[in-house]
Amino acid sequence: MEKGMMVSVFRAVDFADCTLGGITSKAKHVVLIGKGVAACFEPSEDMPALYLHEMETGSGTYMYAAPIKGNTCGRFAMGGNYISSSDSRFPNQYPIPVHDRDMRLEYRG
């Protein structure tokens, strides 16, 4: 398995899980993998992998992280959680949104 950078998950503790059971609903740390990301840690059951995506928009580059495994049709949306690190090698100046809400699942509130 490819290596990446260990980052922390940021989520609201006083609000319901909006990821519908996504990776960041359970994990405290994840391994961020992608182009230009420091390769120090291997993903594990406790630290699953997220892949860094970059998308050019009219106002600049939008970065987001999404699961590597699981949803084969790639229909993930922002579930309200973010990742970041105080490590100077973190690829962004601010927290990166995580798109780990599987849109194939129905919300059963």
Residue pairs with C-beta under 8 A, 6 or more apart in sequence:
1 42
1 43
1 49
2 33
2 39
2 49
3 31
3 33
3 39
3 40
3 41
3 42
4 31
4 32
4 33
4 34
4 37
4 38
4 39
4 40
4 41
4 43
4 49
5 31
5 32
5 37
5 38
5 39
5 40
5 41
5 85
5 87
5 89
5 90
6 29
6 30
6 31
6 32
6 40
6 41
6 47
6 85
7 29
7 30
7 31
7 32
7 83
7 84
7 85
7 87
7 90
8 28
8 29
8 83
8 84
8 85
9 24
9 27
9 28
9 29
9 30
9 81
9 82
9 83
9 98
10 81
10 82
10 83
10 84
10 95
11 24
11 25
11 80
11 81
11 82
12 80
15 80
16 109
17 25
17 79
18 79
18 80
18 101
19 25
19 79
19 80
19 81
19 98
19 100
19 101
20 79
20 101
20 102
20 105
20 107
21 102
21 105
22 67
22 76
22 79
22 81
22 98
22 100
22 101
22 102
23 30
23 48
23 50
23 67
23 98
23 100
24 30
24 79
24 81
24 83
24 98
24 100
25 79
25 81
25 100
27 46
27 47
27 48
29 46
29 47
30 43
30 47
30 48
30 49
30 50
30 65
30 83
31 41
31 42
31 43
31 44
31 47
31 48
31 49
31 50
32 49
32 50
32 51
32 52
32 65
32 83
32 91
32 96
33 39
33 43
33 49
33 50
33 51
33 52
33 68
34 51
34 52
34 53
34 91
35 52
35 54
36 91
37 52
37 89
37 91
38 87
38 89
41 47
43 49
48 67
48 69
49 67
49 68
49 69
50 65
50 66
50 67
50 68
50 83
50 98
50 100
51 65
51 66
51 67
51 68
52 63
52 64
52 65
52 91
52 96
53 63
53 64
53 65
53 66
53 99
54 61
54 62
54 63
55 61
55 62
55 63
55 64
56 62
63 91
63 92
63 96
64 78
64 96
64 97
64 98
64 99
65 83
65 96
65 97
65 98
65 99
65 100
66 74
66 76
66 98
66 99
66 100
67 76
67 100
70 102
71 102
71 104
73 104
75 102
75 103
75 104
76 99
76 100
76 101
76 102
76 103
77 99
77 101
77 103
78 97
78 98
78 99
78 101
79 98
79 99
79 100
79 101
81 97
81 98
81 100
82 95
82 96
82 97
82 98
83 95
83 96
83 98
84 90
84 92
84 94
84 95
84 96
